[in-house]
Amino acid sequence: MGRVMRDATVEATARKLFKACGTPWVEDSYSHWSAVVKAWAVGATRPLHDDDRWAILYKIQELDEALMSERRALEDEEDH
């Protein structure tokens, strides 16, 4: 079965989870975010389809990577 959630819902959910949990300080951020999404899905009002879970997970990883890039850029700027 394909995705059920709209892109805007996926993005809003990903942003809420990312904001609530912050950047993981573990080496394997994929496992961290996968666990976060699974835990969130347990309390969801409807079952979360795998495609939706993957979409949320990919969006969270995009947010995480963007934040890390910003931090690296700021650190590089401070070093110069």
CORTAVEN-V668271 format. One record per backbone hydrogen bond with DSSP energy under -0.5 kcal/mol. NH is the residue of the N-H (numbers start at 1). CO is the residue of the C=O. Records with the same first field share a line. If there is no record, write none. Layout:
# CORTAVEN-V668271
NH->CO / CO
This chain:
# CORTAVEN-V668271
10->6
11->7
12->8
13->9
14->10
15->11
16->12
17->13
18->14
19->15
20->16
21->17
22->18
29->27
32->28
33->29
34->30
35->31
36->32
37->33
38->34
39->35
40->36
41->37
42->38
43->39 / 40
44->41
49->47
53->49
54->50
55->51
56->52
57->53
58->54
59->55
60->56
61->57
62->58
63->59
64->60
65->61
66->62
67->63
68->64
69->65
70->66
71->67
72->68
73->69
74->70
75->71
76->72
77->73
78->74
79->75
80->76 / 77
